[in-house]
Amino acid sequence: MTEQSASWSDPVRDGDPAPPAAAPRPDPDAAYLERRTLRRGSAGPLLLTGLGVAYVVSGDYSGWNAGLAEGGFGGLAIAAVLMGLMYTCMVFALAELSAILPTAGGGYGFARRALGPWGGFLTGTAILIEYVLAPAAIVCFIGDYVASLGLFGLESGWPVYLACFVLFIGVHLWGVGEALRFSLVVTAIAVAALLVFVFGALTDFHISGLDDIPVDHGAAGANSWLPFGLLGIWAAFPFGMWFFLGVEGVPLAAEETRDPARTLPKAMAASMGVLLLLALLTFVAATGARGSAALQDVGNPLVEALQPGGEATALSRVVNYAGLAGLVASFFSLIFAGSRQLFALSRAGYLPRFLSLTSRRKAPYLGLLLPGALGFALAAGSGEGATMLNIAVFGATISYALMSLSHIVLRKREPHLARPYRTPGGVLTSSVAFVLALAALVATFLVDKRAALIALLVYAVALAYFAFYSRHRLVAAAPEEEFAALAKAEEELRD
């Protein structure tokens, strides 16, 4: 072979030119994840605390009062205390898990690490049911508020629903920082109006109004404080949840948070503290001002509490408009949560992978548009906001039980795992959340069997998809899957 015809695979001889450096091979995993990247460091403690309150604040304005028809003042009060305990314990457990696994998967990521792919999918699907159905329900309530206030001459219906989805999804597509700042402003307005309501209502507080619902003497343990007996406490669980439903979604912002291991636990604890205070003040002030019987079946209990004679006052008008702000805050933040859960499940291959693609502004555009289109279709097609919210509650309770169980399993299985934040009370705390979540799950059947069965049907279809298709196509490079693989490798080394 002549020198000119030598190939680069031949040995290099003195005087020969050096062969060119081999071109680096493209990393398919890096390319895959590059197209599925969120904007890092966009959220700090204040924005995340605002996000946690925004998820929930609409529940202070309406919905909880239907629990008075199930348990009376005493039954709903006990249910709210127990559900507040469940959420507090769960938030502390999730704060630890989010510091360990700060990914956009949130609860799905925690369950994936602790309970395997099936546990991850079960949890992620339950969360997705909650965060897709809840905005669809809330937009129906927004439509009712717009119609009752006579805004723009609009009636409740599909044009209002469409305008809400288009406008607020557009803000999310603009960018996460802008979206969270918008959410914080609207939430601050809603919270300020709640405090104004409390001061106004307490000036007309009468303790005799708390237990004015007629007693059902046929119910076991019935009295003036428990007019529907002891079973009424259990039946009121889902309505006690309305004061806190959604706060568990804060960890879904982990990949967009500055220093998530420190920031997330602080923001979650702060959010929960604010919500506990608002629940106590709102519940007691409203029922004491107007009476439990008058509030048990109205759509706007705070407004009703401020106008016992039926005539609107300046304060009741302010609270009425603020109720719309509260609904907007929750609707807006729940869209965020649903998009991040869908993004994480899709990025890991549990759902079709194209749904996790992000835009130039690092927003999961398909994860926003698809749930938005589905939510609009459900709202416009059915208009059954209460039923859709009950379905969302059913999905939420399943996820609560599985996330609490994940904390217990990881504490037992991986006691030496680095934990930047540790749950006060450890496994005892998450065990309390687990037991109460199971009780709340059963209580959904006491309130709305149809909604619970619809949720089970959706769940069954999703599980069939996972069993026969997506579990064979998981993406090992996804953060949640990498965490699980590392844990398995470490366990094998120890063995």
C-alpha positions in Angstrom: 0.0 0.0 0.0 1.4 3.4 -0.9 1.5 6.3 1.5 -1.1 8.1 -0.5 -3.5 5.2 -0.4 -3.1 4.5 3.4 -6.4 4.5 5.3 -6.8 6.2 8.6 -7.0 2.8 10.2 -3.4 2.1 9.3 -0.7 2.6 11.9 0.6 6.2 11.9 4.2 6.5 10.7 6.7 9.2 11.3 6.1 12.1 9.0 2.5 11.2 8.3 -0.1 13.8 9.0 -2.0 13.2 12.3 -5.5 11.7 11.7 -8.4 14.1 12.4 -10.0 13.8 15.9 -13.1 11.6 15.8 -16.2 13.7 15.7 -18.2 13.3 19.0 -21.2 11.2 18.6 -24.5 13.0 19.4 -26.0 11.9 22.6 -29.6 10.9 21.8 -30.7 11.2 25.5 -29.3 14.8 25.7 -31.0 15.7 22.4 -34.3 14.2 23.7 -34.2 16.1 27.0 -33.0 19.4 25.4 -36.3 19.6 23.6 -38.1 19.0 26.9 -36.6 21.5 29.2 -38.3 23.9 31.5 -37.1 27.4 32.5 -34.8 26.9 35.5 -34.7 29.3 38.5 -37.9 31.2 37.7 -39.6 30.8 41.0 -38.6 31.8 44.5 -40.2 31.4 48.0 -42.8 34.2 47.5 -44.0 33.0 44.1 -44.3 29.4 45.3 -46.1 30.4 48.4 -48.5 32.3 46.3 -48.9 29.3 44.0 -49.8 27.1 46.9 -52.5 29.5 48.1 -53.7 30.2 44.6 -54.5 26.5 44.0 -56.9 26.6 47.0 -58.3 30.1 47.5 -61.5 29.6 45.4 -62.5 26.9 47.9 -62.8 29.6 50.6 -65.4 31.5 48.6 -67.7 28.6 47.8 -68.2 24.8 47.8 -67.3 24.1 51.4 -70.7 25.2 52.6 -72.4 22.2 50.9 -70.8 20.2 53.7 -73.2 21.9 56.1 -76.0 19.9 54.4 -74.1 16.7 55.1 -72.9 17.2 58.6 -74.2 20.5 60.0 -71.8 23.0 61.6 -70.3 20.4 64.0 -69.9 17.7 61.4 -68.3 20.0 58.9 -66.1 21.6 61.6 -64.7 18.2 62.7 -64.3 17.1 59.0 -62.4 20.3 58.3 -60.1 19.8 61.3 -59.4 16.2 60.2 -58.8 17.2 56.6 -56.6 20.1 57.7 -54.6 17.6 59.8 -54.4 15.3 56.7 -53.1 18.1 54.5 -50.7 19.4 57.1 -49.2 15.9 57.6 -49.1 15.2 53.8 -47.5 18.6 53.1 -44.7 17.9 55.6 -44.1 14.5 54.0 -44.1 15.9 50.5 -41.7 18.7 51.6 -39.2 16.0 52.4 -39.8 14.1 49.2 -39.5 17.2 47.1 -36.2 18.1 48.6 -34.9 14.6 47.7 -36.4 14.5 44.2 -36.9 18.0 42.9 -38.4 17.2 39.5 -41.5 18.3 37.6 -43.1 14.9 38.3 -44.0 15.8 41.8 -46.1 13.1 43.4 -45.6 10.8 40.4 -41.8 11.0 40.8 -42.0 10.3 44.5 -44.2 7.2 44.0 -42.0 6.1 41.1 -39.0 5.9 43.4 -40.9 4.2 46.2 -43.5 2.0 44.5 -42.0 1.3 41.1 -43.5 2.1 37.6 -47.0 0.9 38.4 -47.1 3.0 41.6 -45.7 6.0 39.7 -48.3 5.7 37.0 -51.2 5.1 39.4 -50.2 8.3 41.3 -49.5 10.4 38.3 -52.8 9.4 36.7 -54.8 10.3 39.8 -53.1 13.7 40.0 -53.8 14.3 36.3 -57.5 13.5 36.8 -57.6 16.1 39.6 -55.7 18.8 37.6 -57.6 18.3 34.3 -61.1 18.1 35.8 -60.7 20.8 38.4 -60.1 23.7 35.9 -63.0 22.5 33.8 -65.2 22.6 36.9 -64.0 26.0 38.1 -64.5 27.6 34.7 -68.1 26.7 35.0 -68.2 28.5 38.3 -66.5 31.5 36.7 -69.2 31.6 34.0 -71.9 31.6 36.7 -70.1 34.5 38.5 -69.7 36.5 35.3 -73.4 36.1 34.6 -74.5 36.9 38.1 -72.4 40.1 38.2 -73.6 41.1 34.7 -70.1 41.6 33.5 -69.9 42.6 29.8 -73.5 41.5 29.3 -72.4 37.9 29.1 -74.3 34.8 30.1 -72.6 31.7 31.5 -71.7 29.4 28.6 -69.1 28.4 26.1 -67.9 31.9 25.0 -66.9 32.6 28.6 -65.2 29.2 29.0 -63.4 29.7 25.8 -62.2 33.2 26.7 -60.9 31.9 30.0 -58.9 29.0 28.6 -57.5 31.1 25.7 -56.5 34.1 27.8 -54.9 32.2 30.7 -53.2 29.5 28.7 -51.8 32.3 26.6 -50.2 33.8 29.8 -48.7 30.4 30.6 -47.3 30.1 27.1 -45.6 33.5 27.6 -43.5 32.1 30.4 -43.6 30.6 33.9 -42.2 33.6 35.7 -44.8 35.9 34.1 -47.5 33.3 34.9 -46.6 32.9 38.6 -46.4 36.7 39.1 -49.9 37.1 37.6 -51.1 34.4 39.8 -49.6 36.0 42.9 -51.3 39.4 42.2 -54.7 37.8 41.7 -54.3 35.6 44.7 -53.3 38.6 46.9 -56.5 40.4 45.8 -58.6 37.3 46.7 -56.9 36.9 50.1 -57.2 40.5 51.0 -60.9 40.4 50.2 -61.3 37.4 52.4 -59.8 39.2 55.4 -62.1 42.2 54.7 -65.0 39.8 54.6 -64.0 38.3 58.0 -63.9 41.7 59.7 -67.3 42.6 58.2 -69.0 39.3 59.1 -67.7 39.2 62.6 -69.5 42.4 63.4 -72.7 40.5 63.0 -71.6 37.2 64.6 -74.2 35.2 66.5 -73.3 31.9 68.0 -76.9 30.7 67.8 -76.6 30.7 64.0 -74.0 27.9 64.1 -76.3 25.1 65.1 -79.6 26.2 63.6 -80.0 23.2 61.1 -83.0 21.0 62.2 -81.9 17.7 63.8 -82.5 14.4 62.1 -83.5 12.3 65.2 -83.2 9.1 63.2 -79.5 9.5 62.7 -77.1 7.9 65.2 -75.5 10.4 67.6 -77.6 13.3 66.2 -77.8 16.6 68.2 -78.0 20.3 67.4 -74.2 20.4 66.6 -74.3 17.1 64.7 -77.8 17.3 63.1 -77.1 14.4 60.8 -75.3 12.2 63.3 -71.9 10.8 63.4 -72.0 9.6 59.8 -72.5 13.2 58.8 -68.9 13.9 59.9 -67.6 11.3 57.4 -69.9 12.5 54.6 -68.5 16.1 55.1 -64.9 15.0 54.5 -64.9 16.0 50.8 -66.2 19.4 51.6 -63.7 19.9 54.4 -61.1 19.3 51.7 -62.2 22.3 49.8 -60.3 24.6 52.2 -57.0 22.9 51.1 -57.6 21.0 47.9 -54.6 21.5 45.5 -51.9 22.7 47.8 -50.0 19.5 47.2 -49.3 20.8 43.7 -46.4 23.1 44.8 -43.7 20.4 44.1 -44.7 20.3 40.4 -42.8 23.6 40.1 -39.5 22.0 41.3 -37.6 22.2 38.1 -38.4 25.9 37.7 -37.5 26.8 41.3 -34.3 28.4 42.6 -32.6 26.0 45.1 -35.6 23.7 45.3 -34.3 21.6 48.2 -34.5 24.7 50.5 -37.2 26.7 48.8 -39.9 24.1 48.3 -40.3 23.0 52.0 -40.4 26.6 53.2 -43.0 27.6 50.6 -45.2 24.6 51.2 -45.2 25.1 55.0 -46.0 28.8 54.5 -48.8 28.1 52.1 -50.3 25.6 54.5 -50.1 28.0 57.4 -52.0 30.7 55.4 -54.7 28.2 54.3 -55.3 26.9 57.8 -55.8 30.5 59.1 -58.1 31.4 56.2 -60.2 28.2 56.6 -60.8 28.9 60.3 -61.7 32.6 59.9 -63.9 32.1 56.8 -65.8 29.1 58.1 -66.6 30.6 61.5 -67.3 34.1 60.3 -69.6 33.1 57.5 -71.7 30.6 59.5 -71.9 32.9 62.6 -73.0 35.9 60.6 -75.8 34.2 58.6 -76.5 30.9 60.1 -75.6 27.4 58.9 -79.1 26.6 57.6 -79.1 29.6 55.3 -75.7 28.8 53.8 -75.9 25.1 53.2 -77.2 25.2 49.7 -76.2 28.6 48.2 -73.6 29.2 45.5 -72.0 32.2 47.1 -72.0 31.8 50.9 -69.8 34.7 51.7 -72.0 37.2 49.8 -75.0 35.6 51.4 -73.5 36.0 54.8 -73.1 39.8 54.3 -76.7 40.4 53.1 -79.1 38.7 55.4 -82.0 40.8 54.3 -81.2 39.9 50.6 -80.1 43.5 49.7 -76.6 43.9 48.3 -74.2 46.1 50.3 -71.0 47.8 49.3 -69.1 45.1 51.2 -71.0 42.2 49.7 -70.3 43.6 46.2 -66.6 43.8 46.9 -66.6 40.2 48.1 -68.6 39.1 45.1 -66.0 40.5 42.7 -63.2 39.1 44.9 -64.9 35.7 44.6 -64.4 35.9 40.9 -60.7 36.8 41.5 -60.4 33.7 43.7 -61.9 31.5 41.0 -59.5 33.0 38.5 -56.5 32.4 40.7 -57.4 28.7 41.3 -58.2 28.1 37.6 -55.0 29.7 36.5 -52.8 27.8 38.9 -54.5 24.5 38.3 -53.8 24.9 34.6 -50.1 25.2 35.5 -50.2 22.1 37.7 -51.9 20.0 35.1 -49.5 21.0 32.4 -46.4 20.1 34.6 -47.9 16.7 35.6 -48.7 15.9 31.9 -45.2 17.1 30.9 -43.4 14.8 33.4 -45.5 11.7 32.6 -45.0 12.3 28.9 -41.2 13.0 29.1 -40.8 9.7 30.9 -42.9 7.8 28.3 -45.9 7.0 30.4 -48.0 9.1 28.0 -47.2 9.9 24.4 -43.8 11.6 24.3 -44.7 14.5 22.0 -46.8 16.0 24.7 -43.7 17.0 26.7 -42.1 19.1 23.9 -41.3 22.7 25.1 -41.3 26.0 23.2 -38.5 28.5 22.9 -39.8 30.1 26.1 -39.4 26.7 27.8 -43.2 26.2 28.2 -44.7 22.7 27.6 -47.1 24.1 25.0 -48.8 20.8 24.2 -49.1 20.0 27.9 -51.0 23.3 28.2 -53.1 23.2 25.0 -54.3 19.6 25.1 -55.7 19.6 28.7 -57.1 23.1 28.0 -59.0 21.8 25.0 -60.2 18.8 26.9 -61.3 21.0 29.8 -63.1 23.4 27.5 -64.9 20.5 25.8 -66.0 19.0 29.2 -67.2 22.4 30.5 -69.1 23.4 27.3 -70.4 19.9 26.7 -71.7 19.2 30.2 -71.7 22.3 32.4 -71.7 20.0 35.4 -69.1 21.8 37.5 -70.1 20.1 40.8 -69.8 16.6 39.3 -66.5 17.4 37.6 -65.1 18.7 40.9 -66.2 15.6 42.7 -64.4 13.5 40.2 -61.3 15.7 40.8 -61.6 15.1 44.5 -61.8 11.3 44.0 -58.5 11.4 42.0 -57.0 13.7 44.6 -57.7 11.3 47.5 -56.1 8.3 45.6 -53.0 10.4 45.0 -52.8 11.5 48.6 -52.9 7.9 49.9 -50.2 6.8 47.4 -47.9 9.9 48.1 -48.1 9.4 51.8 -47.4 5.7 51.4 -44.3 6.6 49.3 -42.9 8.6 52.1 -43.4 5.7 54.5 -41.8 3.2 52.1 -38.7 5.4 51.4 -38.2 6.0 55.1 -38.2 2.3 55.7 -36.3 1.2 52.6 -33.8 4.0 52.3 -33.1 5.3 55.8 -29.6 6.6 54.8 -30.9 8.6 51.8 -29.7 12.2 52.0 -32.6 14.3 53.2 -32.0 18.1 53.1 -35.4 18.4 54.9 -36.9 15.9 57.3 -40.6 15.6 58.0 -41.4 16.4 61.7 -42.7 13.2 63.2 -41.3 11.0 60.4 -43.3 8.0 59.4 -46.0 8.7 62.1 -46.8 12.0 60.3 -47.2 10.4 56.8 -49.1 7.4 58.4 -51.7 9.8 59.7 -52.1 11.4 56.3 -52.3 7.9 54.7 -55.2 6.7 57.0 -57.1 10.0 56.6 -56.7 9.9 52.8 -58.2 6.5 52.7 -61.1 7.6 54.8 -61.6 10.6 52.5 -61.6 8.3 49.5 -64.4 6.2 50.9 -66.3 9.4 51.8 -66.5 10.4 48.1 -68.9 7.5 47.6 -71.1 8.8 50.3 -71.4 12.2 48.6 -71.5 11.4 44.8 -71.4 7.7 43.7 -71.8 8.7 40.1 -68.7 10.9 40.1 -66.7 8.3 41.9 -67.7 5.6 39.4 -66.8 7.9 36.4 -63.4 8.5 37.9 -62.9 4.8 38.4 -63.8 4.2 34.7 -61.3 6.9 33.5 -58.7 5.3 35.8 -59.3 1.8 34.4 -58.9 3.0 30.8 -55.6 4.8 31.7 -54.3 1.7 33.4 -55.2 -0.5 30.4 -53.1 1.9 28.2 -50.2 1.6 30.6 -50.4 -2.2 31.0 -50.6 -3.0 27.2 -48.6 -0.1 25.7 -46.7 2.6 27.5 -44.9 0.5 30.2 -42.8 -1.0 27.5 -41.7 2.4 26.2 -40.5 4.2 29.3 -37.6 6.7 28.8 -34.7 5.8 31.1 -33.1 9.2 30.7 -36.1 11.1 32.2 -35.1 12.5 35.7 -37.7 10.4 37.6 -36.6 7.2 35.9 -32.9 8.0 36.5 -33.5 8.5 40.2 -35.2 5.1 40.3 -32.4 3.4 38.4 -29.8 4.9 40.6 -31.7 3.7 43.7 -31.9 0.2 42.3 -28.2 0.2 41.4 -27.2 1.3 44.9 -29.4 -1.3 46.5 -27.8 -4.0 44.4 -24.3 -2.8 45.5 -25.3 -3.0 49.1 -26.5 -6.5 48.6 
